Amino acid sequence: MRKFMLVLFGLPVLAAAAVILWVAHSPQPTEARTTGGLLFTQAEVAAQSLAAPGAAPQLDAITDTTAGAMSVPVQPQFSREAVADLALSAPSGTGAVPPAEGVVLDSAMGVTVAPLDAAAGVPAPDGSGGMTAVTTGYEQRVVELEWPSQFQVGRAGALRVTLKMLEGGALQPVAEIGDNEVVATPILLTDRYATHDAFVTATLSAPDFAVSTVTPAVQQLQRGGEVTWRWTLSADRAQKAIIVLGLSVTWQPKPGQPPGPSNVALWSQTVQVDVEQVFGLFSVPQATVAGTVLGVLGFVAEMPLVGFFLRLFWRILFGRRRAPRPTDRRARR
């Protein structure tokens, strides 16, 4: 009876240990967003369509010019359905958010990227600020951001930022803008690769975390290529935390060429994350110790059951030892 009660006690202890260790060390869910240089709320996009019902909104995009980063009027690609479905709500009054500030993203906020119409007016490739009818001389780029949807106290989480091309046809015209969603316009990066080398610098500010940099902060960008930055972050207490990221570009001249734009801010984004404890009680190291101790106690309590199954398997494999018969003994004599 005592062994039976011990076995009954050990089963829930083992189950509790497994649950604690799984919650503490299971794969972390992540959030991923593709964003651009400027973000607009639904109300701001809707306000742009008031002047000409049925026409695509006229928004802004960020470009690097010889005078530094500037926003220029562009016409993103919106489907007729998307324009027709825009709620005619009052604008928030903030307008486009400049790269120095950024819209705060969390696990509930969505982003839709509106690629630019090839016929939209953009600055002239020489960076003088004049307008042309085509986007020749510019790359449409976007930033892919990935971060853990939830951090755990005492456990590191990985954060990734990738600056890549917006390939033609890769993103279709915006067909719908859902609730709690913002519209992003691509970054227009001037094609100076023949005369200059592009070096992009990534910055990360996370005062509530211990930050470890995995990749170099400054990386060279090739025409049509992409670059990626990675960090690991860990926190020592439960809280709501803010992470601010940014990208800037410097065009270093090749021999015989004039200086190019330097340290031009292209993109900035603020992310809000939750840092929580395991079951609201433990940090990950504490949960690991607790789960291990419970696992050992549960295993010890299950020793009678383990011994029973070992004896059972032994009998199945080798059978019982049979005592020699008396007739066999006489025969040997």
C-alpha positions, -999 to +999 in steps of 0.1 A: +000+000+000+028+024+008+045+017-025+012+023-043+007+057-026+043+066-035+037+058-071+005+079-072+024+108-057+052+106-082+030+108-113+017+143-108+052+155-097+067+142-129+040+158-149+045+191-131+083+189-138+077+183-175+053+212-178+076+237-160+106+227-181+086+229-213+072+263-206+107+276-196+125+261-227+100+257-254+105+276-287+097+312-284+069+325-307+080+354-329+064+383-347+076+395-381+067+427-400+078+441-433+079+479-429+091+510-448+104+544-441+071+561-433+040+547-417+005+560-420-026+552-399-059+541-416-074+575-408-046+594-424-048+572-456-086+577-456-081+615-454-059+615-484-087+601-505-112+628-496-100+653-522-106+630-551-130+601-544-118+569-560-083+581-566-053+565-549-040+583-519-009+605-523+015+596-495+052+602-487+083+581-489+118+586-474+147+589-498+184+597-493+194+628-512+226+649-513+208+672-488+201+643-464+170+623-458+138+638-470+102+628-476+088+631-511+052+628-524+046+594-541+016+575-552+015+540-537-003+511-554-038+507-540-064+485-556-098+501-563-114+479-537-089+492-511-096+528-520-134+522-520-133+505-486-113+532-468-133+545-439-138+582-442-128+589-407-111+620-394-073+621-396-054+617-364-037+650-371-002+636-367+004+630-404+032+607-415+055+597-387+091+607-395+119+581-391+132+597-359+100+587-340+082+557-355+049+540-348+051+516-319+046+481-330+034+452-308+020+417-314-014+432-323-003+459-347-002+449-384+017+466-413+008+466-450+035+477-474+022+497-504+047+495-533+051+526-553+036+530-588+063+530-614+048+563-628+048+580-594+069+612-592+102+608-572+132+631-568+156+631-598+185+606-594+210+634-589+194+642-556+186+678-565+151+674-554+135+678-588+106+655-598+106+630-627+080+607-640+097+574-634+117+557-606+148+551-627+179+554-605+162+544-573+158+511-554+126+505-536+136+489-503+118+476-472+129+465-438+119+431-424+118+431-386+114+399-365+113+398-327+100+375-299+063+382-292+071+376-256+103+376-236+109+356-205+129+368-175+163+352-176+160+339-211+176+355-242+155+363-272+167+370-308+159+401-328+165+404-365+165+433-390+169+428-427+172+456-453+161+441-486+148+450-521+111+453-527+110+431-558+086+439-586+055+418-581+067+404-548+041+426-530+008+431-547-011+464-545-028+469-512-062+452-515-074+456-479-064+475-447-075+456-417-082+468-382-052+480-361-030+482-392-008+509-407+004+514-442+041+517-450+058+532-480+091+518-492+124+534-487+138+550-519+176+544-520+195+562-547+215+540-570+250+555-565+268+521-565+289+529-596+306+559-579+301+552-542+301+523-517+270+521-495+276+513-458+245+509-436+246+512-398+221+496-375+215+509-340+195+494-312+184+510-279+169+487-253+176+501-218+156+474-201+176+446-216+211+432-216+221+434-253+245+411-271+254+420-307+257+391-331+266+408-363+286+439-371+268+472-367+281+486-400+277+465-432+282+471-468+252+471-491+255+459-527+232+469-556+201+447-553+215+429-523+204+427-487+220+429-453+209+415-419+216+424-383+210+402-353+210+408-316+201+388-285+184+405-256+176+393-221+159+409-191+161+403-154+127+414-144+091+413-156+079+445-173+066+462-205+097+472-224+105+494-254+131+485-281+141+512-306+159+503-338+173+525-366+191+523-399+213+550-415+234+550-447+267+565-456+279+567-492+317+566-493+331+579-526+353+557-547+386+572-559+382+604-578+345+609-568+329+637-548+317+630-512+283+614-509+256+617-483+268+607-448+249+591-419+215+596-435+186+582-414+165+558-435+143+539-410+134+538-373+110+516-355+098+513-319+087+479-306+068+473-274+072+438-258+061+421-226+087+405-204+071+379-182+080+352-156+073+315-160+037+311-146+042+346-132+064+333-104+099+322-117+126+334-140+138+308-165+168+297-144+146+293-113+121+274-133+148+251-146+160+243-111+125+238-099+116+215-128+148+195-124+142+190-086+106+179-092+117+156-119+142+139-096+117+136-068+091+122-092+115+096-106+125+084-071+088+081-062+083+060-093+111+035-085+087+007-073+068+010-106+101+011-126+113-020-108+080-038-115+083-031-153+120-042-153+111-075-137+082-079-162+105-073-192+131-097-178+105-124-176+092-117-211+127-119-225+143-147-205+114-164-188+115-178-152+144-198-139+131-234-135+144-256-107+159-289-119+136-319-115+145-347-091+144-372-119+171-352-137+193-354-107+190-392-105+198-395-142+230-375-137+240-398-109 
